[in-house]
Amino acid sequence: MERGNIVTRIDDVARLAGVSTATVSRALRGLPTVSAATRRRVLAAAEQLEYAVSPSASRLAGGRTGTVAVVVPRITRWFFGTVVEAVEDHLHQAGYDLLLYNLGGREQIRQRVLRTANLHKRVDAIMLVATPLRPADLTALARLELPGITISSGSHVPGWPCVRIDDVAAARTATRHLLDLGHRRIAHISGDPDDELAFTTHLDRRRGYREALRAAGIDPDPSLDVESQFTIDGGTRATAELLARGEPPTAIFAACDEMAMGAISALRDAGLRVPQDVSVIGVDNHDLAGVLGLSTIAQPAAEQGRLAVRLLLDPLRTRTADPYATRVPEQRVTDDPGDPPGQPVILPTRLVVRESTAPPRAN
């Protein structure tokens, strides 16, 4: 530490306390091999010289970086941004830094992050947020031998825990809400399997949509199922295509709120009223859903990030042998359902009914 023009070093503290530098290091790190009297003498000398331990140096000395890599497909999407914000906040509270990798559909970044030794010795653990993985990615991650966790159903790594919602159940609930209102001609706008991000969430949500229809005695109509990107523009294009196919549906289930917002825009451009002519429901409970009066299936995005941090850091604390490095707020998992390692932790969703859904107009 610098005092005026003087830089205080650990040997200065050792000299003043009359001990070795190794003893100073052990005392300041809280190791039990230092007597109480010696520890008090070292702490007094450090305080007198205004010497502060560098957290990063201490972590490196313990073989840790104090950093977690977080990989997301595209940070500009609402879900990813919300999760990352919660993850960063809780990592910071626990004394960890976040190293963010935003793939953005760029293959060269995926290769650099997931298929090289880029993360080796740079991070203590890895968090993948809805990041679809290929066989080569899984091989590279296994080679790193780092602990990790995934969020959302978009990615799965054998042996890693996963925090997510039940996308099939969420879609069933959304479709059932429309059925309960009396709708029978229900369309679905969903993710594009050829999307550069290669999402898989849309497959589960389509499955839930079809299961709800079949349970109500309705055969899914392929002409009412349109694929696009998980964006407002994607929802606008999908709905315009849907309307161009002929008789419009009386209701639309969009695979995410941003697509639902695009659907509402396209319907209004076509002169159709929401919900009088067409009801619309999405999934997420986006920050703008309430402002727009959008009915939705609310998923706890921030809570998924918070819980993922707890599940990820808990084993890291037990692995380290350095008490100084583990001196962080205790946040051990208390809501673990008791599943074996690698089993997903599924958080609940809830139906939020607003002004965008209503019974179909009587003919």
N, C-alpha and C positions, 0 to 999 in steps of 0.2 A: 504494500500500500504506500501511497505517496503522501508525505507530510512536509509541506513547503517544497523544498528542493531535495528532500531526503526520501528515498524509497525504503520502506521497511520490509525486510525479508524474514523468512522463517528462522534463519540463523540468528537474526537480531533478537527475536523472542527467546530462542534457546539460550543465548548468552546471558540475557537479563534474568531468565528463570533458573539458570544454572543446570540445565539439562541438555540432552542431545536433541537434534532436530527431529529424529524419529519419535522421541517422546512427545515433543510438541505436536507433531502430526497426530499421534494416537490420542493425545489429550483433547485436542480440538475436534477430533472426529468422534469422541465419546466412547472409545473402546474401553472395555472393562479391565484391561491389563495395566492401567495407570491408577495409582493410588489416589485417594481423595485429596490428600495434602498436595501431591504433585500437580494434580489437575487444577487446584485452586491457584497454585503458584504460576502455572502456565497461563491460565485465564487472566490473572492480574497483570502479568507481563504483556499479554496481547492487548489488553485494554489500555494499558499505559502507553504502548507504542502505536495504538490505533491500528492494529493489524487485523485484517479480515481475511478469512479463508475464501479462496475462489471456489464457488460451487462447481464450476465446470472442471477445475483442476481436481477437485476432490472426487467428482464422479468418474473422471477418467482414471484416477488412481485406483478406483474400485472396479475397473473394467467395464464401466458403464458410460453411456453418452448422455443420458438424461433426455433423449429425443425419441419421439415416435413418428414414423412415417405414415402419412394418411394419403391414400390414393383415391381419387374420385374421377368419374368419367368426364364431367363437365361442371365446373364450379358455379356457372351462371344459372343453373337450374335451381328452383326453389328448394326441393328436397335436399340436394347435396349441400347447398349453402347453409341451410338451417342445421343440418347434422354437423357440418364442420365447425360452425360457430359454437355449438354446444360442446363438441369435442375439445376445441381449443381452450374454452373456458375451464373445463374440468381438468384438462392436462395441466394448465397453468396453476390451478389450485393445488395440484399434487406435486408441483415442482418440476414438471416436464415441459419440454419445448415440442412444437409441432413442425414437422417438415412436410409441406404439402406438395403433392404431385397431381397436377391437373392434366389428365390425358388429352382431353379435348378432341378425341378422334384421331390424334396424331400417332401413327404407328411407331415412329422413331422414338417417341417418349415412352411408349409402352415397352419397346425393346430395351431402352436404357434403364428403365426402372425395374421391370419385372424379369428380364431375361439376362441380366448381367450382374456382376458383383457390385453394382452401384451402391447398394444399401449396406454392404458388409462393413462393419465397424463404424458406420455413420449413425445407426439407430439401434435402440434396444428392442423394438417391436414394430410390427406392421399392422395397419388397419386398412382394410379394403372396403370402400363404400359403394355397393352396387356395381362392382367392377367385374364384368364377365371375364372368365379366365379360359385360356386354351391349354392343351396338354403341355406345351413347351413352357408356359407360365408356371404351371404347377410344379414342373420339374425344377425350374430355377428357384422357386420359393422354398422347396424342400431342401435344396442345396445350401441355402442361406442358414438354415437351422435356427431361425429366429421365431419367437412366439408371435402369434397374430390372432386377429379376429376379423370377421366380416359383418357388414351391416347390410340388410335387405337380402332378398332372394336372388339378386343378380349375380352373386358370386358364392362359391363354395370351395373350401380348402379342407381336405380330409384331416381330421384331428383338431381343427380350429373351431372354437365356439362361434356361434352366429346369433346376432340380434336382429329380429325382423318382425313384421306383421304377417298375418295369414292373408295373403293376397286373394286366394280363392274365396275365402269366407267374406272378405270385404266386398268383392264383386257380387257375390250372391246376395248380400244385404242390400247393396245399391239396386240391383235388378228387382229384388223382392219388393222394395219400397215402391218402385214404379208399377209392379204387378198389383200390389195392394191398393194402389190408387185407381186401378181399373184399366191400365194400359195393357195392350196385347201386341201392338206393332212397335216393338222396342228395338232401336238400332244400337250398335256398339261401334265406337271409334277407338282404335287401339294402336299400339306401337307397331312400327314397321320392322319385320324380321331382318330386312336388309339395311337397317339403320347402321351408321358407322360405329355407334356405341354398342351395338349387339345386345340390347337389353333383353332380359328374359322375363322380367316382371309381367309384361303384357300377356305372356302365355298363360300365367296363372289367373290373371283377371279375366281373360277371355273364357277360360275354363269355368270360372265361377258364374259368369254371365250365362253361359250355355246350360250349366247345371240348373240354375234357377228357372230358366225358361222350360226346360224339360220337366222339372218338378211340377210346373203349372200346366203341363199338357201341351206345351207349345214347341214345335220343331224349330230350331234356329234357322233363320233365313239367311243364306250367304250374301244376298243382295243388301242386307241391312248391316253388314259387318265390313268396315272400311279401315285400312291401315294407314298410318302416317307417323310423323315424329311426335315425341312427347313435348310439344311446344304449343303456344297460342296459334302460331301460323300453321302448325301441323293440324290442329283442331279445325281451323278455318277451312283449310284445303279439303280435309276429310269430309266435313259437313257439306261443302259445296259439291263434292263428288257424289255424296249420298243423295242430295236433292236432285242432282242431274239424272239419277237412275230411274226416276219415276215418282210414284206416290210417296210423299214424305211420311216418315214415322210419326207417331204421336209422342214419342219420348226417345231420348238419347242418353245412354250411359257412356260417359267418356272415361277412359282409363286413368286420367289424372285431371286435376282442376285446371291446369293451363290449357289442355285440350278442350275442356268444357267451356272455358272463356272464349276460345276461338269458335266453338260451335255456336254459342249465343250470338257472337258477332255475325257469323255467316247467316244464321237464321233471320236476324233482323235485316241484313242486307237483302234477303230474299222476300222481305215483307211479311215474315211470320213472327208472331208474338210469343214470348216466353213468359209464363207457361201456358197461356191461353191456347195456343196452337200446338206447341211442342214443349214438353218438359225436358229439363236437362239436369243431370246429376254427375258429379265427378268423384275423385278420390284424392285426399290429402288434407283438406282444410287449410289451403293456401292463405297467406296473410290477407289477400284481397277478396277471399271468398265471402266474408261477411259483408264487405262494402258492396259487392255485386249481388248480394242476395242469393248466392249459389248454394243449393243443397249439395251435400258431400258426405263422404265417409272420412271422418277425421282420423288421421294416423299420428301417433306421438313421435314426430321426427326428432325433436330435440331430446326427448327421453331415450330414444334409441342410441343417440350419441353419448349421452350421459352414462347409460348402463354399459355400453361397450367399453368406455374408459375404465369403469370399475372392474369389469371382468378381465380386461387386458392387464391392468396394473397389479391386481391382486397377486397373481403368480410371480410377477417381477419382483415384488417385495420379498417374497419367500425365497427367491433364488439368490438375491444378493447377500454377501457376507459382511457388508459394510453398514453398520448402524447409522453412520452419519448420512449415508446416501438414502436411507429409508426414512429419515426424519421428515415425514410429510403428514398432512392431515389423514387420520385413519379413516378409510372409506371401504372397509371390507364388505363384500357382497353379502347382503342379508336376505335378499329376495330370490335367491337361487331356488328354482323349483325342485332341485335334486336330480336333475337329468345328468347322465354321465357326460364326460368331456366330449365336445364335438357336437352335442345335441343343440338344436336351436332354442333360443329363448324367444318366445313369441309374445309380443305385447298386444294388448287388445285395441280394437278400433271401435268407433261409435258412429251411428247415423246422426247427422245434423241436418234437420229439415229447415229449409229457408224458402224464399219466394219463387225459386226457379222450377219447382215441381208442384203439380196440381193434378186433379182428375182430368181425363181427356174431355174435350169439348163434346157435348151431345150433338149428334148429327140431326 
